[in-house]
Amino acid sequence: MIKILMDDREDNAFQNELEELGAKVEVKRLTLGDFICSERTVIERKTRSDFESSILDKRIFHQLTNLKENFENIIVIIEGTSNESRIDRRALLGAYTSLITNFHAGVFFTKNIESTAELIHAIAKHEQLSVKSPFQIKSKRKTHNLSQIQRSILESFPMVGSKLAKTLLEEFKNLENIINSKEEDLLKIDKLGKKKAKAIRNTIENDYDSEEDHL
């Protein structure tokens, strides 16, 4: 079954539409993105009005900077029909160009919630069935031993799935060694890669931001 993680601030209609298409939807507060389709693919959805506002206050570029640090694939969906714009055409084209060239984001335009949900489902289906990119919805069962707790903590890190978490613990032996490791130490792990190593170090090193934490 296709699994999709959805931010709880999105319209409830999305959950209904996605479940009608056959997806399993988990709704929770996301710190990054609006829909997560796999460990490597995130979707940022904006109405046309919100997209224009995010250009004016530069919010979209801040959001995509954070997304780029945590996901391989970034997709921006701009939803709604064209109305009179507050931004001239050249500025809009400049923003689209920046999303594509600077952030390597895919940009799609949809008419309404139904067509947006259809696109989200298609992307998740491609990721999970065709590409077979893993997507783990965290189980709510109790963790029964210390090793499972350690692995679960690592799995909460961006771009760290169950297999990588286990590999890291086998290599570094404990969480303290992982936390104290340098980026070059992480890069010695097979198939970890610079992007994941940087995401792990950023999670450890960056200061907590209470404004970013909406819970």
C-alpha positions as CSV (number, residue, x, y, z in Angstrom):
1,M,0.0,0.0,0.0
2,I,1.2,3.5,-0.8
3,K,2.0,5.5,2.4
4,I,2.0,9.3,2.5
5,L,2.9,11.5,5.5
6,M,0.8,14.7,5.6
7,D,1.2,17.9,7.6
8,D,-1.8,18.4,10.0
9,R,-2.2,22.0,8.8
10,E,-3.2,20.9,5.3
11,D,-6.9,20.7,4.3
12,N,-8.6,17.6,5.6
13,A,-9.9,17.0,2.1
14,F,-6.5,15.9,1.0
15,Q,-6.6,12.9,3.4
16,N,-10.0,11.9,2.0
17,E,-8.9,12.3,-1.6
18,L,-5.6,10.3,-1.1
19,E,-7.3,7.5,0.8
20,E,-9.9,7.2,-1.9
21,L,-7.0,6.8,-4.3
22,G,-5.8,3.9,-2.1
23,A,-3.1,5.5,0.0
24,K,-2.5,5.1,3.7
25,V,-2.2,8.6,5.1
26,E,-0.6,9.5,8.4
27,V,-1.4,13.1,9.6
28,K,1.1,14.8,11.9
29,R,2.9,18.1,12.4
30,L,5.8,18.2,9.9
31,T,8.7,20.5,10.4
32,L,9.6,20.3,6.7
33,G,7.3,20.2,3.7
34,D,3.6,19.4,3.5
35,F,3.7,15.8,2.1
36,I,6.4,13.2,2.4
37,C,6.2,10.5,-0.3
38,S,9.4,8.6,0.5
39,E,12.6,9.0,2.5
40,R,14.1,11.0,-0.4
41,T,11.1,12.9,-1.8
42,V,9.1,15.8,-0.2
43,I,6.4,18.0,-1.5
44,E,5.8,21.7,-0.7
45,R,2.2,22.7,-1.7
46,K,1.2,26.3,-2.0
47,T,-1.9,28.1,-3.3
48,R,-1.1,30.7,-6.0
49,S,-1.8,33.5,-3.4
50,D,0.5,31.9,-0.8
51,F,3.2,31.3,-3.4
52,E,3.3,35.0,-4.3
53,S,3.3,36.0,-0.6
54,S,6.2,33.6,0.0
55,I,8.2,35.3,-2.9
56,L,7.6,38.8,-1.5
57,D,8.7,37.8,2.0
58,K,11.4,35.4,0.6
59,R,9.9,32.6,2.8
60,I,9.9,30.1,-0.1
61,F,13.6,30.3,-0.6
62,H,14.3,29.8,3.2
63,Q,11.9,26.8,3.1
64,L,13.6,25.2,0.0
65,T,17.0,25.7,1.5
66,N,16.0,23.6,4.5
67,L,14.3,21.0,2.3
68,K,17.4,20.7,0.1
69,E,19.5,19.9,3.1
70,N,17.2,17.1,4.1
71,F,15.8,15.5,0.9
72,E,17.1,14.5,-2.4
73,N,14.0,15.4,-4.3
74,I,12.0,18.6,-3.8
75,I,8.7,19.1,-5.5
76,V,6.7,22.4,-5.4
77,I,3.0,22.3,-6.3
78,I,1.4,25.6,-7.0
79,E,-2.4,25.1,-6.8
80,G,-5.2,27.3,-8.1
81,T,-6.4,29.1,-11.2
82,S,-4.7,32.2,-12.5
83,N,-6.1,35.5,-11.0
84,E,-4.7,39.0,-11.1
85,S,-1.2,38.7,-9.7
86,R,0.5,41.0,-7.2
87,I,3.8,40.3,-8.8
88,D,4.8,41.1,-12.4
89,R,5.5,38.3,-14.8
90,R,9.2,38.8,-14.9
91,A,9.5,38.4,-11.1
92,L,7.4,35.2,-11.2
93,L,9.5,33.7,-14.0
94,G,12.6,34.6,-11.9
95,A,11.2,32.8,-8.9
96,Y,10.3,29.7,-11.0
97,T,13.8,29.7,-12.5
98,S,15.4,30.0,-9.1
99,L,13.4,27.0,-7.8
100,I,14.4,24.9,-10.7
101,T,18.0,25.9,-11.2
102,N,19.2,26.9,-7.7
103,F,17.2,24.3,-5.7
104,H,16.7,21.6,-8.4
105,A,13.0,21.5,-7.5
106,G,10.3,20.1,-9.7
107,V,7.6,22.8,-10.2
108,F,4.0,21.7,-11.0
109,F,0.8,23.6,-11.4
110,T,-2.6,22.1,-10.4
111,K,-6.2,23.5,-10.6
112,N,-7.6,22.2,-7.3
113,I,-7.3,19.9,-4.3
114,E,-8.4,16.9,-6.4
115,S,-5.8,17.3,-9.1
116,T,-3.1,18.1,-6.4
117,A,-4.0,14.9,-4.5
118,E,-3.9,12.9,-7.7
119,L,-0.4,14.2,-8.5
120,I,0.8,13.5,-4.9
121,H,-0.4,10.0,-5.1
122,A,1.3,9.4,-8.5
123,I,4.6,10.7,-7.1
124,A,4.3,8.5,-4.0
125,K,3.4,5.5,-6.1
126,H,6.4,6.0,-8.4
127,E,8.7,6.4,-5.4
128,Q,7.5,3.4,-3.4
129,L,6.7,0.9,-6.2
130,S,8.8,1.8,-9.2
131,V,11.9,3.3,-7.6
132,K,11.4,1.3,-4.4
133,S,12.6,4.2,-2.3
134,P,11.7,3.2,1.3
135,F,9.2,5.0,3.4
136,Q,8.8,4.1,7.1
137,I,5.8,5.3,9.0
138,K,6.9,5.0,12.6
139,S,5.2,2.3,14.5
140,K,3.3,3.2,17.7
141,R,4.2,-0.1,19.4
142,K,6.4,0.2,22.5
143,T,10.1,-0.3,22.0
144,H,11.2,-3.3,24.2
145,N,14.9,-3.0,24.5
146,L,17.8,-0.5,24.6
147,S,19.1,-1.4,21.1
148,Q,15.7,-0.7,19.6
149,I,15.5,2.7,21.4
150,Q,19.0,3.6,20.1
151,R,18.0,2.7,16.5
152,S,14.7,4.5,16.8
153,I,16.5,7.7,17.9
154,L,18.7,7.6,14.8
155,E,15.7,6.9,12.5
156,S,14.2,10.2,13.6
157,F,17.2,12.0,11.9
158,P,16.6,13.3,8.4
159,M,17.5,10.8,5.6
160,V,18.2,8.0,8.1
161,G,16.2,4.9,7.6
162,S,16.2,1.6,9.6
163,K,19.0,0.0,7.6
164,L,21.4,3.0,7.8
165,A,20.6,3.5,11.5
166,K,21.6,-0.1,12.2
167,T,24.8,0.3,10.1
168,L,25.8,3.4,12.0
169,L,25.3,1.8,15.4
170,E,27.2,-1.3,14.3
171,E,30.1,0.9,13.1
172,F,30.2,3.5,15.9
173,K,28.9,1.2,18.7
174,N,26.8,3.8,20.5
175,L,25.0,7.1,20.1
176,E,27.7,9.1,21.9
177,N,30.3,8.1,19.3
178,I,27.9,9.0,16.5
179,I,27.1,12.4,18.0
180,N,30.9,13.1,18.5
181,S,31.8,12.0,15.1
182,K,32.9,14.4,12.4
183,E,31.5,14.6,8.9
184,E,34.5,12.8,7.5
185,D,34.0,9.9,9.9
186,L,30.4,9.5,8.7
187,L,31.5,9.6,5.1
188,K,33.5,6.4,5.7
189,I,30.2,4.5,6.0
190,D,29.3,2.8,2.8
191,K,26.6,4.5,0.7
192,L,26.0,7.2,3.4
193,G,27.2,10.1,1.1
194,K,27.9,13.8,1.8
195,K,24.3,14.9,1.7
196,K,23.2,12.5,4.5
197,A,26.4,13.1,6.5
198,K,25.7,16.9,6.4
199,A,22.1,16.4,7.4
200,I,23.1,14.3,10.4
201,R,25.7,16.8,11.5
202,N,23.2,19.7,11.0
203,T,20.7,17.9,13.2
204,I,23.2,17.5,16.0
205,E,24.9,20.9,15.7
206,N,22.1,23.4,15.0
207,D,20.5,25.3,17.9
208,Y,16.9,24.5,18.8
209,D,14.4,27.1,17.4
210,S,11.2,27.4,19.4
211,E,9.5,29.4,16.7
212,E,10.2,26.6,14.2
213,D,8.7,24.0,16.7
214,H,5.0,24.6,16.4
215,L,4.0,21.8,18.8
